[in-house]
Amino acid sequence: MSNSLHTTALASLREERSLTDYLIQARAELRARWLPETGGRAWAQAHSDLLDAVLRRLLSLAAERSGQSPQGIALLATGGYGQRALAPYSDVDLTFLVDRDDDPPLLREAFRLVMDVLMAGARIKVGYAYRHISEIGGDRLDHQTQTALLSARLIAGDGALFARFDRIYGPGLHIADFLFRKISERERIRQKMGTSPYLVEPELKEGAGGLRDIQTALWMARARFDKTGDSLWRELVRRHILTASEKTRLQEAREHLYKIRNLLHLLTDERRDRLSTSRQEEIAARLGITDEGGIPAVEVFMQRHYQRTGDIYHLSEKIMQRCLEAPLALGTDSGLASLRRTVIVAEPRRVAADPHWPLAALEFCQRYELELAPATIEAIEELVDKEGLSTDSGTRFLNLLMQPGDVEQTLRRMHRTGLLRALLPELDACMGLVPYDPAHVWTVGEHTLRVLQNLTRLRPDAPPDSGVPANYREVFASLESPATLYLGALLHDLGKQWPTLLDGTRAPHELTGAERATALCERLGAYPQRAESAVFLVRWHLLLAELSRLRDLTRPETIREVLRHVPDADHLKMLYLLTWADTSAVGPGVWTDMTARLLDELFGRTLGALESDQPDEDDPDEAARRLDGLRGRLRRRLASHATEEESAAIQSHTNAMPAAYLLNTSLETMTLHLAMIGALTSGEAEHGVVADLRTLPGTEQTELTLVAYDDPAPGLLAKITGVLYAYDIRLHAAQVFTRPAEGESGRAIVVDTLVIDHRDQPLDRNMRGELATALGKALGGEEPIPELLARRRRPEPSLGTLQNLRLEPTDGDHTLLDVIVPRGPGAIHALLRTVTAQGWNIHAARLSTWAGLIRCALYLSEATPGAGGDLKAALSGG
């Protein structure tokens, strides 16, 4: 039925029920009339015409019921409906365009009728928007709305208002912004849906070679050349963007996609755009395709389909790229333009009048993924050398950090052009500064850029598949001032170029950097509150990393240590994200699952204390209840497929191990420990030691897990480190737990995890076997450490000069030894040998290597009450 016949039939209908029945019946008849010859664009246009007629009737009915004229109100079709390309189950996208400030009854009634008849009655999904004419033009609309309105078509209402919209919308569209956003949007969809049209089950709408490709190309061409319909196709040929034959092929390919998409909707009775293998044969049959030369009809159909989608893929890409070839003005009166995806100076006089134009050029690069043209780089370099930058450029620079896009690449461009040297020479100097910590694989400046890159991955505009855990993104989204975090990250390691404070006192980089950060923030134009928070981040950016690696996180004093320095939840969140971004940017293998678990645990406990939404950590009864609950959950998860005997071992293990172990050990690792303890207690272990050595993925390091009975006399960990020293094996990190003895006849069991390497390489198979044997002999007393060292011709190690020696009681019955040891051969062995020689037991140990030193935290108790010697004096004189 034609549009005019629909209009005539609908004119006599006045009730919602009758209008709904008409629409349902007319759509059913239209579906029944689908034919291969007319089932593509012609069918979609007929479907669109039907909806047009119904909507016109609804608006006229609303005018009758309200007694008002639709003057100042226009009902527009947008998106695919605006293109008269409505598939059987496509959404109907509408925009109510108005030029009046009241809330007229006509508009309310029209909206109600649309909802009742289309949505509630005919079960058609309707997308709708309300726009005042004053919102049209310029940068007032988001990109999705701009795209939808580009295909806007008047259905009913005030024709003069629509004509006014048409005059405003095109000239008001920022063409370069629209084109670059459309390209970027299409790339994101391709990353999600696939970059090849040759899928076994093609996606007809969003996939490569699908309808979205050709729609994107035509939207871009419509914006670029201000043409529509047949005029646009002629313009593409006239400008030699497409040849005449390419235009015909692309139109035929589009018709093919319309046809099979319509048919797929009809066959499945739902909106389905994936051409599944289960439907391909049925569609081939409905299209009348038969076997050809022994090739089955379904294969003939799919070969034709791939030819068509290949044409769409390549020819649409050609249109999109050719739309970007001629210069495109960037911004409003900036004097800059884009040419072949580079930023050029298009109007030198206008550019010369703007002292901030280099930062504007960088912003365009960042926002639209452009590059600076060689001549533009030369112009910026000349400006920096001859004139420098204006005094308020720092503020523009800080604003640039929070603009969408790749901040890291912006800073690289600034370094390349001299802008970084002019704005922040302290960071520019760090680009060639080698850090004193061998764990870092990049210079200080390069590391800083990678920290900023990590933070950029947290932003809402970052791709969802950027590999960042969701919890980090959620915390970032809750920040009061993400710009403050960026500023702190920018400055956090600048202190590495200053070994002393301003008064000449030697100090670590977090202190020397924080002392100078206030002046740097002032020079960059940061307001005082932001500057204060940025200085805080510089001063304490190592706090969470150190405490999570080196402290028992279940102890209240650990949380109190954080609370002493962190003023509120927002500063804690910034510190948490900076810790992740900083540690992840050190080098491969530095950020591990264990590192993440420990940091997350410390953050969660401290945030709970700050927000007072967790029970009092100092309440022993509450702490015990929570720990019992944790043990129960772990037992259930570990014992899901365990035998009765294994279940008993699991219960014994979870009951005996301390909270720090239960909180920070994965189920997979606990399962390994249980198997190793089983081998130990059954007597299977040679020399009474069970060792597991495996290379850590993505690193050049080996993880050594060792289970053994605790030494009756203090010194088990000292013996282990003695064996490592004997074999020239470097220790990077260690976690040590002791499982207490059960019953009077039981024996305590140690579970140690050490990260090691041999001459910067993971241990090979032979070295692993030799080390396991040596550990067994040393721990079993068969070969004492002095004899092993003599046999291996290794001298007795000296302790050297210790730094930051602290020995203080904890809230429990342990004493915490916190000390920095020189990173020399056997230094850790010498430290532990001294500790145990003084009559102290080591219950838990944490150590990590950083900045060429080894930071150790040992939780100690006297082997026999009152027998512990003066440990501080022994270590100080070592």
PAMIFI-962103 format. One record per residue (C-alpha): x, y, z. Coordinates in steps of 0.5 Angstrom, whole numbers, padded with zeros to 4 digits, always signed. Example, Ala and Ser with C-alpha at 12.3 -4.5 7.8 and 13.67 -1.06 7.14 Angstrom:
2
+0025-0009+0016 +0027-0002+0014 
//
This chain:
878
+0000+0000+0000 +0003+0007-0002 +0004+0013+0003 -0002+0016+0001 -0007+0010+0001 -0004+0009+0009 -0006+0017+0010 -0013+0016+0007 -0014+0010+0011 -0012+0013+0018 -0015+0019+0017 -0022+0016+0020 -0019+0013+0026 -0019+0016+0032 -0018+0012+0038 -0011+0009+0040 -0014+0001+0039 -0016+0002+0032 -0009+0006+0030 -0005+0000+0034 -0009-0005+0030 -0008-0002+0023 -0001-0001+0025 +0000-0009+0027 -0004-0011+0021 -0001-0007+0016 +0006-0009+0018 +0004-0016+0018 +0002-0015+0010 +0008-0012+0009 +0012-0017+0012 +0008-0022+0008 +0009-0018+0001 +0017-0019+0002 +0020-0021-0005 +0027-0022-0007 +0026-0017-0012 +0024-0012-0008 +0026-0014-0001 +0032-0009+0000 +0032-0002+0000 +0025-0001-0003 +0022-0006+0002 +0025-0001+0008 +0022+0005+0005 +0015+0002+0004 +0016+0000+0012 +0019+0007+0013 +0013+0010+0009 +0008+0006+0014 +0011+0009+0020 +0011+0016+0017 +0003+0016+0016 +0002+0013+0023 +0006+0018+0026 +0003+0024+0022 -0004+0022+0024 -0002+0021+0031 +0001+0029+0031 -0006+0031+0028 -0010+0027+0033 -0006+0030+0038 -0007+0037+0035 -0015+0036+0035 -0015+0033+0042 -0011+0039+0045 -0014+0044+0040 -0007+0047+0039 -0004+0048+0032 +0003+0044+0031 +0006+0051+0030 +0013+0051+0033 +0013+0044+0033 +0016+0039+0028 +0017+0031+0029 +0023+0029+0025 +0026+0022+0023 +0033+0021+0025 +0038+0015+0024 +0036+0009+0020 +0029+0011+0020 +0031+0018+0017 +0034+0015+0011 +0028+0011+0010 +0032+0005+0011 +0028+0002+0017 +0029-0006+0017 +0023-0010+0020 +0026-0010+0027 +0030-0004+0027 +0029+0002+0032 +0024+0008+0030 +0029+0014+0032 +0025+0020+0033 +0026+0028+0035 +0021+0033+0037 +0024+0039+0035 +0021+0046+0038 +0021+0053+0038 +0017+0055+0044 +0019+0055+0051 +0012+0053+0054 +0010+0046+0055 +0004+0045+0050 -0001+0040+0051 -0001+0038+0044 +0006+0036+0045 +0005+0032+0051 -0001+0029+0048 +0003+0027+0042 +0008+0024+0046 +0003+0020+0050 +0000+0017+0043 +0007+0015+0040 +0008+0011+0047 +0001+0008+0047 +0001+0006+0040 +0008+0005+0038 +0011+0002+0044 +0006-0001+0048 +0001-0003+0042 +0005-0005+0037 +0011-0007+0041 +0016-0003+0037 +0022+0000+0040 +0022+0008+0040 +0028+0012+0041 +0026+0019+0042 +0029+0026+0044 +0027+0033+0045 +0031+0039+0042 +0030+0046+0042 +0032+0050+0036 +0037+0054+0040 +0041+0047+0042 +0042+0046+0034 +0049+0048+0031 +0056+0049+0034 +0059+0044+0039 +0052+0044+0043 +0051+0037+0041 +0054+0030+0043 +0057+0026+0037 +0052+0021+0037 +0046+0026+0037 +0050+0030+0031 +0050+0024+0027 +0043+0022+0028 +0041+0029+0026 +0045+0029+0020 +0040+0024+0017 +0034+0028+0020 +0027+0028+0016 +0021+0032+0017 +0015+0027+0018 +0010+0032+0021 +0009+0039+0024 +0012+0046+0023 +0015+0045+0016 +0018+0052+0017 +0022+0050+0023 +0025+0044+0020 +0027+0049+0014 +0030+0053+0019 +0034+0047+0023 +0036+0045+0016 +0039+0052+0015 +0043+0052+0022 +0045+0045+0023 +0050+0044+0017 +0054+0051+0017 +0054+0050+0025 +0057+0043+0024 +0064+0043+0026 +0067+0039+0020 +0074+0037+0022 +0071+0035+0029 +0065+0031+0026 +0070+0027+0021 +0075+0025+0026 +0070+0023+0032 +0067+0019+0026 +0073+0015+0024 +0075+0014+0031 +0068+0011+0033 +0069+0006+0027 +0075+0004+0029 +0073+0002+0036 +0067-0002+0033 +0072-0005+0029 +0076-0007+0035 +0070-0010+0038 +0067-0013+0032 +0073-0015+0028 +0077-0012+0022 +0075-0017+0017 +0069-0018+0013 +0071-0025+0012 +0068-0028+0018 +0064-0035+0018 +0058-0032+0021 +0058-0024+0019 +0055-0019+0023 +0051-0015+0018 +0050-0008+0021 +0056-0007+0025 +0062-0012+0023 +0067-0010+0018 +0064-0009+0011 +0057-0008+0014 +0052-0003+0014 +0055+0001+0019 +0061+0002+0014 +0057+0005+0008 +0053+0009+0013 +0060+0012+0016 +0063+0014+0009 +0056+0017+0007 +0055+0021+0014 +0063+0023+0013 +0061+0025+0006 +0055+0029+0007 +0058+0033+0013 +0064+0034+0008 +0061+0036+0002 +0054+0039+0004 +0050+0034-0001 +0045+0029+0000 +0041+0023-0003 +0043+0022-0011 +0047+0029-0011 +0052+0026-0006 +0053+0020-0010 +0054+0025-0016 +0059+0029-0012 +0063+0023-0010 +0064+0021-0018 +0065+0029-0020 +0071+0029-0014 +0074+0023-0017 +0073+0020-0010 +0069+0014-0013 +0069+0012-0021 +0062+0011-0024 +0063+0003-0024 +0065+0004-0016 +0059+0008-0015 +0055+0002-0018 +0058-0003-0014 +0057+0000-0008 +0050+0002-0009 +0049-0006-0011 +0053-0008-0005 +0048-0004+0000 +0042-0006-0003 +0045-0014-0002 +0046-0012+0005 +0039-0009+0006 +0036-0015+0003 +0039-0020+0007 +0038-0016+0013 +0031-0015+0012 +0030-0023+0011 +0034-0025+0017 +0029-0020+0021 +0023-0024+0018 +0026-0031+0019 +0028-0030+0026 +0022-0026+0028 +0027-0021+0032 +0032-0016+0031 +0038-0021+0029 +0044-0018+0025 +0049-0024+0025 +0048-0028+0019 +0049-0035+0023 +0051-0041+0019 +0044-0044+0021 +0040-0039+0017 +0045-0038+0011 +0042-0044+0007 +0035-0042+0009 +0036-0035+0006 +0040-0038+0000 +0033-0042-0002 +0029-0035+0000 +0033-0031-0005 +0032-0037-0011 +0040-0039-0011 +0041-0045-0014 +0047-0050-0014 +0052-0048-0020 +0057-0053-0023 +0057-0057-0017 +0058-0052-0012 +0052-0052-0007 +0047-0046-0007 +0049-0044+0000 +0056-0043-0002 +0054-0039-0008 +0050-0035-0004 +0056-0034+0001 +0061-0032-0004 +0057-0027-0007 +0056-0024+0000 +0063-0024+0001 +0064-0020-0006 +0059-0015-0004 +0062-0014+0003 +0069-0014+0001 +0066-0008-0004 +0063-0004+0002 +0069-0005+0006 +0074-0003+0001 +0070+0003-0002 +0067+0006+0004 +0075+0006+0007 +0076+0010+0000 +0071+0015+0001 +0073+0016+0009 +0080+0017+0007 +0079+0022+0001 +0074+0026+0006 +0080+0027+0010 +0085+0029+0004 +0084+0036+0003 +0085+0041+0009 +0080+0041+0014 +0080+0047+0019 +0081+0046+0026 +0077+0049+0032 +0074+0056+0031 +0079+0061+0028 +0085+0057+0030 +0089+0058+0024 +0091+0051+0024 +0088+0045+0019 +0089+0038+0018 +0092+0035+0012 +0093+0028+0011 +0092+0027+0019 +0097+0032+0020 +0096+0039+0023 +0099+0044+0019 +0099+0052+0020 +0094+0054+0015 +0093+0062+0016 +0100+0064+0019 +0098+0071+0021 +0092+0068+0025 +0097+0063+0028 +0102+0069+0030 +0097+0073+0034 +0096+0067+0038 +0101+0066+0043 +0098+0059+0045 +0098+0056+0038 +0103+0051+0040 +0099+0048+0045 +0092+0048+0041 +0096+0044+0036 +0098+0039+0041 +0091+0039+0043 +0088+0037+0036 +0093+0032+0036 +0091+0029+0042 +0084+0029+0041 +0084+0027+0034 +0090+0022+0034 +0093+0027+0029 +0101+0028+0028 +0105+0035+0027 +0107+0036+0020 +0114+0037+0019 +0113+0045+0018 +0109+0045+0024 +0114+0042+0028 +0120+0047+0025 +0115+0053+0027 +0114+0051+0034 +0122+0050+0035 +0123+0057+0032 +0118+0060+0037 +0121+0056+0043 +0128+0059+0041 +0126+0066+0039 +0120+0068+0043 +0119+0063+0049 +0112+0062+0051 +0107+0066+0055 +0107+0066+0062 +0100+0063+0063 +0102+0057+0058 +0102+0053+0064 +0095+0053+0066 +0094+0051+0058 +0098+0045+0059 +0095+0043+0065 +0088+0043+0062 +0091+0039+0056 +0093+0034+0061 +0085+0032+0062 +0083+0033+0055 +0081+0026+0052 +0086+0022+0048 +0093+0020+0049 +0097+0024+0054 +0103+0020+0053 +0104+0022+0046 +0103+0029+0047 +0109+0030+0052 +0113+0026+0047 +0111+0031+0042 +0113+0037+0047 +0119+0034+0048 +0121+0033+0041 +0119+0040+0039 +0122+0044+0046 +0116+0045+0049 +0117+0041+0055 +0124+0044+0056 +0120+0051+0056 +0114+0049+0060 +0117+0044+0065 +0125+0043+0064 +0126+0039+0070 +0122+0033+0067 +0125+0035+0060 +0132+0034+0064 +0129+0027+0066 +0128+0024+0059 +0136+0023+0059 +0137+0021+0067 +0138+0014+0068 +0135+0012+0075 +0139+0009+0080 +0135+0003+0081 +0137-0003+0077 +0129-0005+0077 +0128+0001+0072 +0129-0001+0065 +0127+0006+0062 +0130+0013+0064 +0126+0017+0069 +0123+0021+0064 +0121+0015+0060 +0118+0012+0066 +0114+0018+0068 +0111+0018+0061 +0109+0011+0062 +0106+0012+0068 +0101+0018+0065 +0100+0013+0060 +0097+0008+0065 +0093+0013+0068 +0090+0015+0061 +0088+0008+0061 +0083+0009+0067 +0079+0014+0064 +0072+0013+0061 +0074+0015+0054 +0079+0009+0054 +0078+0003+0050 +0074-0002+0055 +0079-0008+0053 +0085-0004+0055 +0087-0009+0060 +0086-0005+0067 +0082-0009+0072 +0075-0006+0073 +0076-0004+0080 +0082+0001+0078 +0077+0005+0073 +0071+0005+0078 +0076+0008+0083 +0078+0013+0078 +0071+0015+0076 +0070+0017+0084 +0076+0022+0084 +0074+0029+0086 +0080+0032+0081 +0083+0027+0076 +0087+0033+0074 +0091+0033+0081 +0093+0026+0080 +0096+0027+0073 +0100+0033+0076 +0102+0029+0082 +0104+0023+0077 +0108+0028+0072 +0112+0031+0078 +0113+0024+0082 +0120+0022+0080 +0123+0029+0079 +0127+0029+0085 +0131+0023+0082 +0135+0029+0079 +0136+0032+0086 +0140+0028+0091 +0140+0033+0096 +0135+0038+0100 +0136+0045+0098 +0140+0046+0105 +0145+0041+0102 +0142+0035+0106 +0142+0028+0103 +0135+0026+0102 +0131+0021+0098 +0128+0023+0092 +0121+0023+0095 +0123+0029+0099 +0127+0033+0095 +0122+0032+0089 +0116+0034+0094 +0121+0040+0097 +0121+0043+0090 +0114+0041+0088 +0110+0047+0091 +0114+0052+0086 +0113+0048+0080 +0106+0048+0081 +0106+0055+0082 +0110+0056+0076 +0105+0052+0072 +0099+0056+0075 +0096+0050+0079 +0091+0053+0084 +0093+0052+0092 +0089+0046+0093 +0091+0042+0087 +0098+0044+0088 +0098+0042+0096 +0095+0035+0094 +0100+0034+0088 +0106+0035+0093 +0102+0030+0098 +0103+0025+0092 +0110+0027+0091 +0112+0026+0098 +0108+0020+0099 +0108+0016+0093 +0112+0010+0095 +0108+0009+0102 +0103+0004+0100 +0108+0000+0095 +0113+0000+0101 +0107-0002+0106 +0104-0007+0102 +0110-0011+0101 +0113-0010+0107 +0108-0010+0113 +0103-0015+0116 +0097-0012+0113 +0092-0016+0118 +0096-0012+0124 +0092-0005+0126 +0099-0001+0126 +0100-0002+0119 +0093+0001+0118 +0095+0007+0123 +0101+0008+0119 +0097+0010+0113 +0092+0014+0116 +0098+0018+0120 +0100+0021+0113 +0093+0020+0109 +0088+0026+0110 +0082+0023+0107 +0079+0018+0102 +0080+0022+0096 +0088+0023+0097 +0088+0015+0099 +0085+0014+0092 +0090+0018+0088 +0095+0015+0092 +0093+0008+0090 +0092+0009+0083 +0099+0013+0083 +0102+0006+0086 +0099+0002+0081 +0101+0006+0075 +0108+0007+0078 +0109+0000+0079 +0107-0002+0073 +0111+0003+0069 +0118+0000+0072 +0119-0006+0068 +0117-0013+0066 +0115-0017+0071 +0115-0012+0077 +0107-0012+0077 +0105-0019+0079 +0098-0022+0082 +0101-0022+0089 +0103-0014+0088 +0096-0013+0086 +0093-0017+0092 +0097-0014+0097 +0096-0007+0095 +0088-0008+0094 +0088-0011+0101 +0092-0005+0104 +0087+0000+0100 +0081-0004+0102 +0083-0004+0109 +0085+0003+0110 +0079+0006+0106 +0074+0002+0111 +0078+0005+0116 +0077+0012+0113 +0070+0012+0111 +0068+0008+0118 +0064+0003+0114 +0068-0003+0117 +0068-0006+0124 +0073-0003+0129 +0080-0007+0127 +0082-0006+0134 +0076-0010+0137 +0079-0017+0138 +0073-0021+0138 +0070-0018+0132 +0077-0019+0128 +0077-0026+0131 +0069-0027+0128 +0072-0024+0121 +0078-0029+0121 +0073-0035+0123 +0069-0033+0117 +0075-0032+0112 +0077-0039+0114 +0070-0042+0113 +0070-0039+0106 +0077-0042+0104 +0075-0049+0107 +0069-0049+0103 +0072-0047+0096 +0079-0051+0097 +0075-0057+0099 +0069-0057+0093 +0072-0063+0090 +0077-0066+0096 +0077-0073+0099 +0075-0074+0107 +0083-0074+0108 +0084-0068+0104 +0078-0064+0107 +0082-0066+0114 +0088-0063+0112 +0085-0057+0109 +0081-0055+0115 +0088-0056+0119 +0092-0052+0115 +0087-0046+0114 +0086-0046+0122 +0093-0046+0123 +0096-0041+0118 +0096-0033+0120 +0091-0028+0117 +0096-0025+0113 +0097-0032+0109 +0090-0033+0108 +0088-0026+0106 +0094-0025+0101 +0095-0032+0098 +0091-0035+0092 +0087-0041+0092 +0091-0044+0087 +0098-0043+0091 +0094-0045+0097 +0093-0052+0094 +0100-0052+0092 +0102-0051+0099 +0097-0057+0101 +0100-0062+0097 +0107-0060+0099 +0105-0060+0106 +0102-0067+0105 +0109-0070+0102 +0113-0067+0108 +0108-0070+0113 +0108-0077+0109 +0115-0078+0109 +0116-0077+0102 +0121-0071+0102 +0128-0072+0101 +0132-0069+0107 +0126-0067+0110 +0125-0061+0105 +0119-0060+0099 +0121-0055+0094 +0118-0053+0088 +0121-0048+0083 +0118-0045+0077 +0119-0039+0072 +0115-0033+0073 +0111-0032+0067 +0113-0026+0063 +0119-0025+0067 +0127-0027+0068 +0126-0030+0075 +0124-0036+0078 +0119-0037+0084 +0122-0042+0089 +0117-0045+0094 +0119-0049+0100 +0116-0053+0105 +0120-0056+0111 +0119-0057+0119 +0121-0051+0123 +0128-0051+0125 +0128-0053+0133 +0134-0048+0134 +0133-0041+0130 +0136-0040+0123 +0132-0044+0118 +0131-0037+0113 +0138-0036+0115 +0140-0043+0112 +0136-0042+0106 +0139-0035+0104 +0146-0038+0105 +0145-0043+0100 +0142-0038+0095 +0149-0034+0097 +0153-0040+0096 +0150-0041+0089 +0150-0034+0087 +0143-0034+0086 +0140-0027+0087 +0134-0026+0092 +0129-0021+0090 +0123-0022+0094 +0121-0026+0100 +0115-0028+0104 +0115-0033+0110 +0110-0036+0114 +0110-0041+0120 +0105-0046+0121 +0105-0047+0128 +0105-0054+0131 +0099-0058+0132 +0099-0062+0139 +0104-0063+0144 +0108-0068+0139 +0107-0064+0133 +0112-0060+0129 +0112-0053+0126 +0112-0052+0119 +0115-0046+0115 +0112-0044+0108 +0117-0040+0104 +0116-0036+0098 +0122-0033+0094 +0123-0030+0088 +0130-0031+0085 +0134-0031+0079 +0141-0033+0077 +0145-0028+0073 +0139-0024+0071 +0136-0031+0068 +0131-0036+0071 +0134-0042+0074 +0135-0048+0068 +0133-0055+0070 +0140-0057+0072 +0140-0051+0077 +0134-0052+0080 +0135-0060+0081 +0142-0058+0084 +0139-0052+0089 +0133-0057+0091 +0139-0062+0093 +0143-0057+0097 +0137-0054+0100 +0135-0061+0103 +0142-0062+0105 +0143-0055+0109 +0136-0055+0112 +0137-0063+0114 +0144-0061+0117 +0147-0066+0113 +0152-0060+0110 +0152-0054+0114 +0152-0047+0111 +0160-0046+0113 +0162-0052+0110 +0157-0051+0103 +0161-0044+0103 +0167-0047+0103 +0166-0052+0098 +0163-0047+0093 +0169-0043+0095 +0165-0037+0097 +0167-0032+0103 +0163-0031+0109 +0159-0025+0107 +0159-0019+0111 +0153-0015+0114 +0156-0008+0112 +0153-0001+0114 +0145-0002+0115 +0140+0004+0114 +0134+0006+0117 +0134+0001+0122 +0128+0001+0126 +0126-0004+0132 +0120-0003+0135 +0114-0007+0138 +0108-0009+0135 +0101-0009+0137 +0102-0017+0138 +0107-0021+0142 +0112-0019+0136 +0118-0014+0135 +0118-0011+0128 +0125-0010+0125 +0125-0006+0119 +0132-0004+0116 +0135-0003+0109 +0141-0007+0107 +0146-0006+0102 +0145-0010+0096 +0151-0014+0096 +0153-0022+0095 +0150-0025+0101 +0148-0019+0105 +0141-0022+0107 +0144-0028+0109 +0149-0024+0114 +0143-0020+0116 +0139-0026+0118 +0145-0030+0121 +0146-0024+0126 +0139-0024+0128 +0138-0031+0129 +0145-0031+0133 +0142-0027+0137 +0137-0032+0139 +0131-0029+0135 +0126-0033+0132 +0123-0030+0125 +0116-0031+0124 +0114-0027+0118 +0119-0024+0113 +0118-0019+0107 +0123-0016+0103 +0124-0013+0097 +0129-0010+0092 +0129-0003+0090 +0133+0003+0088 +0139-0002+0089 +0138-0003+0096 +0134-0009+0100 +0128-0007+0104 +0127-0012+0110 +0121-0013+0115 +0122-0018+0120 +0117-0020+0125 +0121-0023+0131 +0120-0026+0138 +0125-0029+0143 +0127-0036+0142 +0127-0037+0149 +0124-0031+0153 +0129-0026+0156 +0134-0030+0151 +0134-0025+0146 +0141-0021+0145 +0141-0013+0144 +0140-0014+0137 +0140-0007+0135 +0147-0006+0138 +0149-0013+0134 +0146-0010+0127 +0149-0003+0128 +0156-0006+0129 +0156-0011+0124 
//
